[in-house]
Amino acid sequence: MRGSIEADYLVVGAGTAGMAFTDRILAHSDATVAIVDSRHAPGGHWQDAYPFVRLHQPANLYGVESVPFGSDRRDVTGTNAGMYELAGPSEICAHFEEAMRRVFLPTGRVTYLPGSEFLDEGLVVSRLNGRTVPVTVRRRVVDARYLEGRIPATSAPPFAVAEGVRCIPTGGLARLAHPAGRFTVIGSGKTALDTCVWLLERGVDPADITWIKPREGWWPNRRYLQPHDQVVEQYVANAAQIEAMAQATTVEDLFARLDEQGILLRVDPSVPPTMFHGAIVSEAEIALLRRIEDVVRLGHVRSVERDRIILDDGVIPTTPDTLHLHCAASGLARPPLRPIFEPGRITLQPMFWGTVSFQYAMLGVVEAELHDDDQKNKLCPPLHLWDRNVDFLIAYAALMANARARAQHPAVSSWSRTSRLYPFAELERYAGDPRIPGARERSRAHAAAALSNLPRLIASELEP
């Protein structure tokens, strides 16, 4: 570590948010950037992810804009068959490593400090030897870890585990030394979905799986977030979604319409979902998950004992040869909102419903191209990460508002239309598709009503 550091920006965190933001700052300005990250290499939580996790969206729409991601091939087997390739943790980490080594550092404007922590007193401390180095930040500290959630691999279970009970984070499945008689999956988020799918794909009998689900969730259909030649289908579905938002009389009515059209999916049609985490799944995954019949809906697990599991609302039996899989970490953090742009500070937070890389790259463009914090914050008001059904409505209303607002800022608008991270960037290539005029007219006809109706639906849901 050098004797002192000076940079225009100090980015704390080299995960998706920090890397996507830095990439656009470098492309849209001559600023210098120091990146401080506690991990040994860029990639954020992907460095710790379970080995069988896959990116929920096509690789083409993820990562650092300046570095192509994926080979733009469709999968031909498995639960993603017919759709564009997903990526695993090794590929994702390699993408961010390539961005750092082949794009960021060769500019001569980036200082990268892995295995280090930034202290608010203006010091960077090495996690290896404890050496501290003063840092001078000329413009802003960029907090890219404000929303860092917890994952099972690095978080203890949020419930007690008795001595002798077999309980591991889900990533331990890939290194299992001794077979299990049964599997109990604890959690209702995407980690739990991935775990159940992985077990079923590897021949585990559905009757040997118990799935403890505190909540039922809605999941966006991956078929409607596809690039290239499938972008038109995405555009048509988006128009249908806007129409549903314009016509729905209640939140329940809206989700029923999106469910009927296959835009949103759920595992159990008989249980009303109360959770919306936004992870994208395929219809084939949902079909697999429906094979699991032993689903426990008694709230959160309080403790796992050798012969029973104690939950909020009841007790169920377990056995010594059951492997309990911890998928219950709070992956989506919801700290208090704060303005994204403040004197000396940028706090990266989502602004609307959409792919994360696009949003955080946009914040880099906004910081570089606009010059007034009030103007920036007006264009980019922060949102909590989604958790409840109503959060999807809040985020989608913000998406529509942002699309209109950024039209007033030519540099931001021009970038957003052409960025490979923008889901509709390639739509013009398929302008001759006969479905486009109808979908465009459908969107235009219902956009104003949707923008008017969404606040009413949101207010009805948030009323005490």
C-alpha positions in Angstrom: 0.0 0.0 0.0 1.4 3.4 -1.0 2.2 6.2 1.5 -0.8 8.3 0.8 -3.8 8.4 -1.6 -5.4 11.2 -3.5 -8.4 10.8 -5.8 -11.5 12.7 -6.9 -13.7 9.8 -5.8 -13.2 7.1 -3.2 -15.5 4.2 -4.0 -16.1 1.9 -1.0 -17.0 -1.6 -2.4 -16.0 -3.4 -5.6 -19.3 -5.3 -6.1 -21.8 -4.7 -8.9 -22.8 -1.2 -7.6 -19.3 0.2 -7.2 -18.0 -1.3 -10.4 -20.9 -0.2 -12.6 -20.7 3.3 -11.1 -17.0 3.6 -11.5 -17.1 2.4 -15.1 -19.3 5.3 -16.1 -17.4 7.9 -14.1 -14.3 6.9 -16.0 -16.1 6.9 -19.4 -17.9 10.3 -18.9 -15.2 12.3 -17.1 -11.5 12.6 -16.5 -11.9 11.9 -12.8 -9.5 9.8 -10.7 -10.9 7.0 -8.6 -9.7 5.0 -5.6 -11.6 1.7 -5.0 -11.4 0.2 -1.5 -12.8 -3.2 -1.0 -12.6 -5.7 1.9 -12.5 -8.7 -0.3 -9.4 -10.0 -2.1 -10.8 -9.4 -5.6 -13.7 -7.5 -7.2 -17.2 -9.0 -7.4 -18.7 -8.3 -4.0 -21.0 -11.0 -2.6 -20.4 -13.1 -5.7 -17.0 -14.0 -4.1 -18.9 -15.7 -1.3 -21.9 -17.1 -3.2 -23.0 -20.7 -3.2 -21.4 -22.5 -6.2 -24.6 -23.5 -7.9 -26.1 -20.0 -7.9 -26.8 -18.4 -11.3 -27.4 -14.9 -12.3 -31.2 -14.5 -12.4 -31.1 -12.4 -15.7 -29.3 -12.9 -19.0 -25.6 -12.1 -18.7 -25.9 -9.6 -21.5 -27.8 -7.2 -19.2 -25.4 -7.4 -16.3 -22.1 -6.1 -15.1 -19.8 -3.3 -16.2 -21.0 -1.7 -19.4 -17.6 -1.3 -21.1 -16.9 -5.0 -20.9 -19.1 -7.4 -22.8 -20.5 -10.2 -20.7 -21.4 -13.7 -21.9 -21.3 -15.2 -25.3 -24.9 -14.4 -26.3 -25.9 -18.0 -26.7 -29.2 -19.5 -25.7 -29.3 -22.4 -23.3 -30.5 -25.6 -24.8 -31.0 -27.7 -21.7 -32.2 -27.2 -18.1 -34.7 -24.8 -16.6 -33.4 -21.9 -18.7 -33.7 -23.7 -22.0 -34.6 -21.5 -24.9 -33.5 -18.3 -23.1 -30.2 -16.5 -23.2 -27.5 -17.8 -21.0 -27.2 -17.1 -17.3 -23.8 -16.9 -15.5 -22.4 -18.6 -12.4 -20.3 -16.9 -9.7 -16.9 -17.8 -11.3 -17.9 -16.2 -14.6 -19.3 -13.1 -12.8 -16.2 -12.6 -10.7 -14.0 -13.1 -13.8 -16.1 -10.4 -15.6 -15.4 -7.9 -12.8 -11.7 -8.9 -12.6 -11.4 -8.3 -16.4 -13.0 -4.9 -15.9 -10.5 -4.0 -13.2 -7.4 -5.3 -14.9 -8.1 -4.5 -18.6 -10.3 -1.3 -18.3 -10.0 0.5 -15.0 -6.3 0.2 -14.1 -4.9 0.8 -17.6 -6.5 4.3 -17.6 -3.9 5.3 -15.0 -6.8 7.0 -13.1 -7.7 4.1 -10.8 -6.1 3.0 -7.6 -7.4 -0.4 -6.4 -7.0 -1.4 -2.8 -8.3 -4.9 -2.2 -8.3 -6.4 1.3 -8.7 -3.0 2.9 -11.3 -1.0 4.9 -12.1 2.7 4.7 -12.4 4.5 8.0 -14.5 7.6 8.3 -11.4 9.5 9.7 -10.0 9.5 6.2 -7.8 6.4 6.5 -7.6 3.2 4.6 -6.4 0.2 6.7 -5.1 -3.1 5.3 -6.8 -6.2 6.6 -3.6 -8.1 6.0 -1.1 -6.2 8.2 -3.1 -3.3 9.7 -1.1 -0.6 8.0 -3.1 2.6 7.6 -2.7 5.1 4.8 -4.3 8.6 4.8 -6.6 9.3 1.8 -7.6 12.7 0.4 -10.9 12.7 -1.5 -11.3 15.8 -3.6 -14.9 15.3 -4.6 -16.9 12.5 -2.9 -16.8 9.3 -1.1 -19.1 6.8 -2.9 -20.7 4.3 -0.5 -21.4 1.2 -2.6 -21.9 -1.0 0.5 -24.8 0.8 2.1 -27.2 -1.9 0.9 -24.9 -4.9 1.3 -27.1 -7.7 2.6 -26.2 -10.9 4.3 -25.8 -14.3 2.7 -26.0 -17.8 4.3 -22.3 -18.5 3.5 -21.1 -15.7 5.7 -24.0 -15.3 8.2 -25.0 -17.5 11.1 -28.5 -18.9 10.9 -31.1 -16.6 12.5 -32.3 -19.4 14.7 -30.8 -21.7 17.3 -29.3 -25.0 16.3 -28.9 -27.7 18.9 -25.7 -29.7 19.3 -25.6 -32.6 16.9 -28.1 -31.2 14.4 -26.9 -31.3 10.8 -27.4 -27.7 9.6 -25.3 -26.1 7.0 -25.5 -23.1 4.6 -26.8 -24.1 1.3 -23.4 -23.8 -0.4 -22.2 -26.7 1.7 -24.4 -29.0 -0.5 -21.8 -29.0 -3.2 -19.2 -30.3 -0.8 -21.3 -32.8 1.1 -19.2 -35.6 2.5 -22.0 -37.8 4.0 -25.4 -38.4 2.4 -28.6 -37.2 4.1 -31.8 -39.2 4.7 -34.0 -36.1 4.2 -33.5 -32.4 3.4 -35.2 -29.5 5.1 -34.9 -26.2 3.3 -35.4 -23.2 5.5 -36.2 -19.9 3.8 -38.6 -18.5 1.2 -36.3 -16.3 -0.9 -34.3 -17.0 -4.1 -31.6 -18.9 -2.3 -34.2 -21.4 -1.1 -35.7 -21.6 -4.6 -32.3 -22.3 -6.1 -31.6 -24.9 -3.4 -34.8 -26.8 -4.0 -34.3 -26.7 -7.8 -30.7 -27.9 -7.5 -31.8 -30.9 -5.3 -34.6 -31.9 -7.6 -32.4 -31.6 -10.7 -29.9 -34.0 -9.1 -32.5 -36.7 -8.5 -33.6 -36.1 -4.9 -37.1 -37.4 -4.5 -39.5 -34.5 -3.9 -41.0 -36.6 -1.0 -37.6 -36.3 0.7 -37.7 -32.5 0.9 -39.4 -30.4 3.5 -39.6 -26.7 2.6 -40.2 -24.2 5.4 -41.6 -21.0 3.9 -42.4 -18.1 6.2 -43.9 -16.3 3.2 -45.1 -17.0 -0.4 -43.6 -14.8 -3.1 -44.2 -13.3 -6.5 -41.4 -13.8 -9.1 -41.0 -12.0 -12.4 -41.0 -14.4 -15.4 -37.5 -14.6 -17.0 -39.1 -15.1 -20.4 -40.0 -11.4 -20.4 -36.5 -10.1 -19.7 -34.6 -11.3 -22.7 -32.3 -9.4 -25.1 -31.6 -9.6 -28.8 -34.3 -11.3 -30.9 -36.5 -11.8 -27.8 -36.6 -8.2 -26.8 -39.8 -7.7 -28.7 -41.6 -10.2 -26.5 -40.3 -8.3 -23.5 -41.7 -5.0 -25.0 -45.1 -6.6 -25.6 -45.2 -7.9 -22.0 -44.2 -4.5 -20.7 -47.1 -2.9 -22.6 -49.5 -5.5 -21.1 -48.1 -4.6 -17.7 -48.7 -0.9 -18.1 -52.3 -1.6 -19.2 -52.9 -3.8 -16.1 -51.5 -1.0 -13.9 -53.9 1.4 -15.5 -57.0 -0.7 -15.2 -56.5 -2.5 -11.8 -59.0 -1.6 -9.1 -56.9 -3.0 -6.2 -53.4 -4.3 -5.6 -54.8 -7.8 -5.5 -56.5 -7.2 -8.8 -53.3 -6.0 -10.4 -51.3 -9.0 -9.3 -54.1 -11.3 -10.4 -53.9 -9.7 -13.9 -50.1 -10.1 -14.1 -50.4 -13.7 -12.8 -53.0 -14.5 -15.5 -50.7 -13.2 -18.2 -47.7 -15.0 -16.9 -45.8 -11.8 -16.3 -45.4 -12.7 -12.6 -45.1 -16.3 -11.3 -45.8 -18.0 -8.0 -45.1 -21.5 -6.8 -48.4 -22.2 -5.0 -51.5 -20.7 -6.7 -53.6 -21.5 -3.6 -51.6 -19.2 -1.2 -51.7 -15.4 -1.6 -48.1 -14.1 -1.9 -47.1 -11.3 0.4 -43.5 -11.1 -0.7 -41.9 -9.5 -3.7 -38.1 -9.8 -3.8 -37.7 -9.2 -7.5 -35.6 -12.3 -8.3 -36.3 -13.6 -11.8 -37.3 -17.2 -12.4 -38.3 -19.4 -15.2 -41.6 -21.3 -15.7 -39.6 -24.6 -15.7 -38.2 -23.8 -12.3 -41.7 -23.1 -11.0 -42.9 -26.4 -12.4 -40.1 -28.2 -10.6 -40.8 -26.5 -7.3 -44.5 -27.4 -7.4 -43.4 -31.1 -7.1 -42.5 -30.4 -3.4 -45.6 -31.2 -1.4 -44.3 -31.0 2.2 -44.4 -27.2 2.6 -44.5 -25.8 6.1 -46.1 -22.4 6.6 -45.8 -21.8 10.4 -43.8 -18.6 10.3 -40.0 -18.3 10.9 -37.9 -21.0 12.5 -36.9 -20.3 16.1 -34.8 -23.3 16.8 -33.8 -26.7 15.3 -33.5 -29.5 17.9 -32.5 -33.1 17.3 -36.1 -34.3 17.0 -38.2 -31.2 16.3 -38.2 -27.7 14.7 -39.8 -24.9 16.7 -41.4 -22.2 14.6 -43.4 -19.0 15.3 -46.7 -20.8 15.0 -46.1 -24.4 15.7 -43.7 -27.4 16.0 -42.8 -30.0 13.3 -40.8 -33.2 13.7 -37.3 -33.8 12.3 -34.8 -36.6 12.5 -31.1 -37.0 13.1 -30.4 -37.9 9.5 -32.1 -34.8 8.1 -29.8 -32.2 6.6 -31.2 -28.7 7.5 -30.2 -26.1 4.9 -29.9 -22.6 6.0 -31.2 -20.2 3.3 -32.6 -17.6 5.7 -30.2 -14.7 5.6 -31.6 -11.2 4.9 -30.1 -10.7 1.5 -32.0 -7.4 0.8 -31.0 -4.8 3.2 -33.4 -1.9 3.9 -31.6 0.8 5.9 -33.1 4.3 6.1 -33.2 6.1 2.8 -30.8 9.0 2.4 -30.3 11.4 -0.5 -28.1 9.7 -3.1 -26.1 12.9 -3.8 -24.9 14.9 -0.8 -21.9 17.2 -0.2 -18.8 15.0 -0.2 -20.8 11.8 -0.4 -22.8 9.6 -2.8 -24.8 6.7 -1.3 -25.7 4.2 -4.0 -29.3 3.1 -3.8 -31.9 1.9 -6.3 -34.1 4.5 -8.0 -36.7 2.4 -9.8 -37.7 -1.1 -10.8 -35.2 -2.6 -13.2 -31.8 -4.3 -13.5 -29.3 -3.2 -10.9 -26.3 -2.7 -13.2 -28.3 -0.2 -15.4 -29.3 1.8 -12.3 -25.9 2.1 -10.8 -24.3 2.9 -14.1 -26.9 5.6 -14.6 -25.8 7.2 -11.3 -22.3 7.4 -12.6 -23.5 9.1 -15.7 -25.7 11.5 -13.7 -22.8 12.4 -11.4 -20.5 13.1 -14.4 -23.0 14.9 -16.7 -25.1 17.0 -14.3 -23.7 19.6 -12.0 -26.3 20.4 -9.4 -27.1 18.1 -6.5 -30.7 19.3 -6.3 -31.1 18.5 -10.0 -29.4 15.1 -9.5 -31.5 14.1 -6.5 -34.7 15.2 -8.3 -33.9 12.9 -11.1 -32.7 10.1 -8.8 -34.8 9.8 -5.6 -33.8 6.6 -3.7 -36.0 3.6 -3.0 -35.9 0.8 -0.5 -35.1 -2.6 -2.0 -38.3 -4.4 -2.6 -39.8 -6.8 0.0 -43.6 -6.4 0.0 -46.0 -6.6 -2.9 -46.6 -2.8 -2.7 -42.8 -2.2 -3.2 -43.1 -3.5 -6.8 -45.8 -0.8 -7.5 -43.7 1.9 -5.9 -40.6 0.9 -7.9 -42.5 0.6 -11.2 -44.1 4.0 -10.7 -40.6 5.4 -10.1 -39.4 3.7 -13.3 -42.1 5.4 -15.4 -41.4 8.7 -13.8 -37.7 8.4 -14.3 -38.1 7.5 -17.9 -40.0 10.8 -18.5 -37.7 12.9 -16.3 -34.4 11.8 -17.9 -35.7 13.0 -21.3 -35.0 16.5 -19.9 -31.3 15.6 -19.7 -30.0 14.9 -23.1 -26.7 13.3 -22.0 -28.4 10.9 -19.6 -31.2 10.1 -22.0 -28.8 9.5 -24.9 -26.7 7.2 -22.9 -29.6 5.2 -21.4 -31.1 4.5 -24.8 -27.9 2.9 -26.2 -26.4 1.3 -23.1 -26.1 -2.5 -23.4 -27.4 -2.6 -19.8 -30.7 -1.0 -20.9 -33.3 -3.8 -21.5 -34.8 -2.1 -24.6 -31.5 -0.9 -26.2 -31.8 -3.2 -29.2 -35.5 -2.6 -29.9 -34.9 -0.5 -32.9 -33.1 -3.4 -34.6 -36.4 -5.1 -34.7 -38.5 -2.2 -35.8 -40.1 -4.2 -38.5 -41.6 -6.7 -36.2 -45.4 -6.4 -36.6 -46.0 -6.7 -32.8 -44.1 -3.4 -32.0 -46.7 -0.8 -33.3 -49.5 -2.4 -31.3 -47.4 -2.7 -28.2 -46.2 0.9 -28.5 -49.8 2.2 -29.0 -50.9 0.1 -26.0 -48.3 1.6 -23.8 -49.0 5.2 -24.9 -52.7 4.7 -24.5 -52.4 3.5 -20.9 -49.2 5.2 -19.5 -51.0 8.3 -18.2 -53.7 6.3 -16.5 -51.1 3.9 -15.0 -49.1 6.8 -13.6 -52.4 8.2 -12.1 -53.7 4.8 -10.8 -50.4 3.5 -9.2 -50.3 6.2 -6.5 -53.9 5.4 -5.6 -53.2 1.7 -5.4 -50.0 2.3 -3.3 -51.9 4.6 -0.9 -54.6 2.0 -0.4 -52.0 -0.6 0.5 -50.1 1.7 2.9 -53.1 3.0 4.8 -53.1 2.0 8.5 
